Amino acid sequence: MTFKASVLTLYPQMFPGSLGESLAGRALDRGDWSLETVQIREFATDKHRTVDDTPAGGGAGMVLRADVLAKAIDHASPAGDTRPRLLMSPRGKPLIQARVRELAGGEGIVLVCGRFEGVDQRVIDGRDLEEVSIGDYILSGGEVAATVVLDAIVRLLPGVMGNVQSGEFESFEQGLLEHPHYTRPAEWEGRRIPEVVTSGDHAKVARWQREQAELLTRQRRPDLLESKDEAD
């Protein structure tokens, strides 16, 4: 079964972008996943193809209209389509690796790229949009965020990564940041690879990697350790 991604956007020319390169691009060429873009503006009803309007109650900026966006969603994801519908939004729930794995295990995804000040709340509620954020900062629109979400998902699809373990022992997969990595040369600018790494003792290496992962997580992302402790 091919993983089907539908992206609703005012700027379809931004896709596939980086998704057309490297692992994701090769997987797209092979048919491991498919990508369609839907131009939201095509569902406007006036001669100016208007997709937004001033916010009710006043305020700065413009808001994407519910009627226009709903038509675009219904076109991309008609009745019976069980794919989750995600709205890229800075007020959304933070995207975490566990959710990425859930999405990668499904049949596809519908991504709505917001613009302007936001999206009319009625279409969020009426079309069951799951608001998702990729970080605590503001982007010009949801396209870059949608690309991030798809990149995170596609690399986990069967056959995309050559080494399955590459996806199992990375940052966030075990609730920890990933341990340091080394390769040749053995010494570079006076810095040597830690002896334990090249000792050939797999148990010692695994123990060292775990200790380093916990140390880095404690230093940089103690919140991950707190979440892990609560889950345990």
C-alpha positions as CSV (number, residue, x, y, z in Angstrom):
1,M,0.0,0.0,0.0
2,T,1.4,3.4,-1.0
3,F,1.4,6.1,1.7
4,K,-0.7,9.0,0.2
5,A,0.0,12.6,1.3
6,S,-2.3,15.4,0.3
7,V,-1.1,19.0,0.9
8,L,-3.6,21.9,0.8
9,T,-1.7,25.1,0.2
10,L,-1.8,28.5,-1.5
11,Y,1.7,27.8,-2.8
12,P,1.8,24.3,-4.4
13,Q,5.0,25.2,-6.3
14,M,6.8,24.8,-3.0
15,F,6.3,21.0,-3.2
16,P,8.0,18.6,-3.4
17,G,10.9,20.9,-2.7
18,S,13.4,19.1,-0.5
19,L,11.1,16.1,-0.4
20,G,12.1,15.4,-4.0
21,E,15.7,14.8,-3.0
22,S,17.7,12.1,-1.1
23,L,15.8,9.3,0.6
24,A,12.3,10.9,0.4
25,G,12.9,11.7,-3.3
26,R,14.0,8.3,-4.2
27,A,11.1,6.8,-2.3
28,L,8.7,9.1,-4.2
29,D,10.2,8.0,-7.5
30,R,9.8,4.4,-6.5
31,G,6.2,4.9,-5.5
32,D,6.7,4.1,-1.8
33,W,4.6,7.2,-1.2
34,S,2.7,9.7,-3.3
35,L,2.2,13.4,-3.0
36,E,-0.6,15.6,-4.3
37,T,-1.0,19.3,-3.8
38,V,-4.3,21.1,-3.7
39,Q,-4.5,24.8,-4.5
40,I,-6.9,26.2,-2.0
41,R,-7.5,29.3,-4.2
42,E,-9.2,27.1,-6.8
43,F,-12.2,26.7,-4.4
44,A,-12.9,30.4,-4.0
45,T,-16.2,31.5,-5.5
46,D,-15.7,35.1,-6.5
47,K,-14.0,36.4,-9.5
48,H,-11.0,37.6,-7.5
49,R,-10.6,34.1,-6.0
50,T,-10.6,35.4,-2.5
51,V,-9.6,33.0,0.2
52,D,-9.4,35.2,3.3
53,D,-11.2,38.0,5.0
54,T,-10.8,40.4,8.0
55,P,-11.2,38.8,11.4
56,A,-14.6,39.0,13.1
57,G,-14.4,41.3,16.1
58,G,-11.5,43.2,14.7
59,G,-7.8,42.7,14.9
60,A,-4.7,42.7,12.6
61,G,-4.2,40.5,9.6
62,M,-6.6,38.3,7.7
63,V,-8.2,34.9,8.3
64,L,-8.6,32.0,5.9
65,R,-12.3,31.5,5.2
66,A,-14.1,28.4,6.4
67,D,-16.3,28.0,3.3
68,V,-13.3,28.1,0.9
69,L,-11.0,25.9,2.9
70,A,-13.8,23.3,3.7
71,K,-14.4,22.8,0.0
72,A,-10.7,22.2,-0.6
73,I,-10.6,19.7,2.3
74,D,-13.7,17.9,1.0
75,H,-12.1,17.6,-2.4
76,A,-8.8,16.2,-1.1
77,S,-10.4,14.1,1.7
78,P,-14.0,13.1,0.8
79,A,-16.3,11.0,3.0
80,G,-14.7,7.7,3.8
81,D,-11.2,8.9,3.8
82,T,-9.8,7.9,7.1
83,R,-6.5,9.7,6.8
84,P,-5.8,12.1,9.7
85,R,-6.1,15.8,8.8
86,L,-3.4,18.0,10.3
87,L,-3.4,21.8,10.3
88,M,0.1,23.3,10.7
89,S,-0.3,25.8,13.5
90,P,2.0,27.5,16.0
91,R,-0.7,27.0,18.7
92,G,-0.9,23.3,17.9
93,K,0.2,20.3,20.0
94,P,4.0,19.8,19.6
95,L,4.9,17.1,17.1
96,I,6.8,14.3,18.8
97,Q,8.5,11.2,17.4
98,A,5.8,8.9,18.8
99,R,3.2,10.7,16.8
100,V,5.3,10.6,13.7
101,R,5.6,6.8,14.0
102,E,1.8,6.6,14.4
103,L,1.3,8.6,11.2
104,A,3.9,6.6,9.3
105,G,2.0,3.4,10.2
106,G,-1.2,4.7,8.6
107,E,-2.3,4.9,5.0
108,G,-1.5,8.5,4.5
109,I,-2.1,12.1,5.7
110,V,-3.8,15.3,4.8
111,L,-1.8,18.5,5.6
112,V,-3.4,21.9,5.7
113,C,-1.0,24.8,5.4
114,G,-2.3,27.8,7.2
115,R,-1.5,31.4,6.1
116,F,-2.2,34.9,7.4
117,E,-3.4,35.3,11.0
118,G,-4.9,31.8,11.0
119,V,-7.9,29.7,10.0
120,D,-11.5,30.2,10.8
121,Q,-12.2,28.1,13.9
122,R,-15.4,26.7,12.4
123,V,-13.5,24.7,9.7
124,I,-11.1,23.4,12.3
125,D,-14.0,22.1,14.3
126,G,-16.2,21.1,11.4
127,R,-13.5,19.1,9.5
128,D,-11.8,17.7,12.6
129,L,-8.4,19.2,12.0
130,E,-5.6,18.3,14.4
131,E,-3.5,21.3,15.0
132,V,0.2,20.5,15.1
133,S,3.2,22.7,15.8
134,I,6.9,21.9,14.9
135,G,8.2,24.4,17.4
136,D,7.7,27.5,19.5
137,Y,8.2,30.1,16.7
138,I,6.3,31.7,13.9
139,L,6.7,30.8,10.2
140,S,5.3,32.7,7.2
141,G,3.0,29.8,6.5
142,G,2.5,26.1,7.0
143,E,4.4,24.9,4.0
144,V,7.7,24.6,5.6
145,A,6.1,22.9,8.6
146,A,4.3,20.4,6.3
147,T,7.6,19.6,4.6
148,V,9.1,18.8,8.0
149,V,6.2,16.6,9.0
150,L,6.4,14.7,5.7
151,D,10.2,14.3,5.9
152,A,9.9,12.8,9.4
153,I,7.2,10.4,8.3
154,V,8.5,9.3,4.9
155,R,11.9,8.2,6.3
156,L,10.1,5.7,8.5
157,L,8.1,4.1,5.7
158,P,9.1,0.5,4.9
159,G,12.1,0.3,2.6
160,V,13.0,4.0,2.7
161,M,16.0,3.7,5.1
162,G,18.5,1.1,4.1
163,N,19.3,0.1,7.7
164,V,16.2,-0.4,9.9
165,Q,18.3,0.2,13.0
166,S,19.0,3.8,11.8
167,G,15.4,4.7,12.7
168,E,15.3,2.7,16.0
169,F,18.4,4.2,17.8
170,E,18.0,7.9,17.1
171,S,17.2,10.9,19.3
172,F,13.7,10.7,20.8
173,E,13.2,7.1,19.8
174,Q,14.2,5.9,23.3
175,G,13.1,9.0,25.1
176,L,16.7,10.3,25.0
177,L,18.9,12.3,22.8
178,E,21.3,10.3,20.7
179,H,24.8,9.5,21.8
180,P,27.9,11.0,20.1
181,H,29.1,9.4,16.8
182,Y,32.7,9.0,15.5
183,T,34.3,7.7,12.3
184,R,37.8,7.7,10.6
185,P,40.4,9.1,11.1
186,A,41.1,7.8,14.6
187,E,42.7,11.1,15.5
188,W,41.8,14.5,14.2
189,E,43.3,17.8,15.3
190,G,44.6,16.1,18.5
191,R,41.2,14.6,19.3
192,R,40.9,10.8,19.5
193,I,37.9,8.6,19.2
194,P,37.2,7.3,22.8
195,E,38.9,4.0,23.3
196,V,35.7,2.2,24.5
197,V,34.1,2.9,21.1
198,T,36.8,1.0,19.3
199,S,37.4,-1.7,22.0
200,G,35.3,-4.4,20.2
201,D,33.5,-5.1,23.4
202,H,29.8,-4.6,22.3
203,A,28.4,-4.7,25.9
204,K,30.8,-1.9,27.0
205,V,30.0,0.1,23.8
206,A,26.3,-0.2,24.4
207,R,26.7,0.8,28.1
208,W,28.8,3.8,27.1
209,Q,26.3,4.9,24.4
210,R,23.5,4.7,27.0
211,E,25.5,6.7,29.5
212,Q,26.3,9.4,27.0
213,A,22.7,9.6,25.8
214,E,21.5,10.1,29.3
215,L,24.2,12.7,30.0
216,L,23.4,14.7,26.9
217,T,19.7,14.5,27.6
218,R,20.2,15.7,31.2
219,Q,22.3,18.6,30.0
220,R,20.2,19.7,27.0
221,R,16.7,18.4,27.4
222,P,15.9,17.5,31.0
223,D,12.2,17.7,30.1
224,L,12.6,14.5,28.1
225,L,13.9,12.7,31.2
226,E,10.9,14.0,33.3
227,S,8.5,12.8,30.6
228,K,10.2,9.4,30.5
229,D,10.1,9.0,34.3
230,E,6.3,9.9,34.3
231,A,5.7,7.3,31.6
232,D,7.6,4.6,33.5
